[in-house]
Amino acid sequence: MLTRRKTLELALPVIAAQAATATTGVVDTAVMGRFGDKAALAAVAIAAVAYSFIYWGFGFLRMSTTGLAAQAGGRGDEAEKRAVLLRALLLGGAIGLALLILAPILKPLAFAAFAGTEHVEALAGGYFDARIWGAPAYLMGLAVSGWMLGTGRTGQMLAFQIVMNTVNAGLDTWFVAALGWGPAGIGAGTAIAEWVALAFGLILVRGAFGTHGTLFDRTRLTALFTANRDIMIRTLALVLCFGWFVRSSTLISTAATAGNEVLMQFITVAAFVLDGFAFVAEKEAGEAYGARDASALARAMRLTTEFALGAAIVISLIYFLGGGWVIATFVRDTEARDAALAYLPFCAIVPLIGIAPWQLDGLFLGTTQGRALRNAGVLVAVIYIATDLMLRPAFGNTGVWAAFLCMYVYRAAALGAYVPGLFRKIRTT
């Protein structure tokens, strides 16, 4: 039975791993903030979101792997648990190679939605061209980290992310500060770090390799692709929301784009840390769903949410009280710094209102309820964009942030509507 002590034992390594993952983007922004100007900072923001459109759409490789591995563990099916990893690795590698081949087509499509200047887009293109070489490693790495989480190997997940982040930070600093490669150096450092982390991760999970008679079982493959399809649509809908936020920023000014990108790193850190509890909920929910134990599922959600709420309060207070110092220290460009400071209070609210949708994500991902995730994600994207279109023309960047905050409320409401049905499904099967 899940206890508060076990919740913390599982969550703390995940939180540390998530913090390490989040600081990858923070390091990118900090390096550009110290050694570049607002154009370079805006270029990294645009290119990073462009990659979000490409990569986050394949986040199902992490999400479905976690849920399916946890459910196999809940049923006591060790062979299937190992097969889940191998299927995800093969799928991730194939998709990564396809992205490399299609890069010349994807690049203009990814940048088409942004209203950056010609100079900013040229800098962003350098980042894109360098980072695309890490695509196969990144996607296979999602499978590795998802399987580690689903099988409760949170300590290994932490080690995997630390290797990735350490290599990325070192190479970013060298390529940009010492060699002067600008945004292209950020992209190259990240791509190399992804390959190094994958090699390390494969060593950690080598015990799962071998012959598996169910690896290409038609029924299991169909279930995998169905879950992945729905989760992919859901993820793309959320990426559209974040991409729309950046696009709306570019319609205000370059300074607003750069300032909002700085604040987005605060949000990323908060989301990744608090997702540590959501990930534990995901793993425990998957096991409970595999065992068809509704009471265990309810207990997992209650315990993880208690800890998540307490952590969110602490993070929001830190942002309110200390966020200004961080911005003043790491952002050199005056206009970008002023824009970030002006909207820091909006950013500091996000951890508090983000708890509900992040925890609900964990519940539905762990139980692989792709249909609910898909429908909620699409609905939220439509309503959020409509809200932004109403508020931004009248209130400028304030409207951009107000609509962005509403998006989290919409996510919680849309997913919450499916919770009673999920518990009825468990109790009747």
Secondary structure, 3 states (H helix, E strand, C coil): CCCHHHHHHHHHHHHHHHHHHHHHHHHHHHHHHHHCCHHHHHHHHHHHHHHHHHHHHHCHHHHHHHHHHHHHHHHCCHHHHHHHHHHHHHHHHHHHHHHHHHHHHHHHHHHCCCCCCHHHHHHHHHHHHHHHHHHHHHHHHHHHHHHHHHCCCHHHHHHHHHHHHHHHHHHHHHHHHHCCCCHHHHHHHHHHHHHHHHHHHHHHCHHHCCCCCCCCCHHHHHHHHHHHHHHHHHHHHHHHHHHHHHHHHHHHCHHHHHHHHHHHHHHHHHHHHHHHHHHHHHHHHHHHHHCCCHHHHHHHHHHHHHHHHHHHHHHHHHHHHHHHHHHHHHCCCHHHHHHHHHCHHHHHHHHHHHHHHHHHHHHHHHCCCHHHHHHHHHHHHHHHHHHHHHHHHHHCHHHHHHHHHHHHHHHHHHHHCCHHHHHHHHHCC
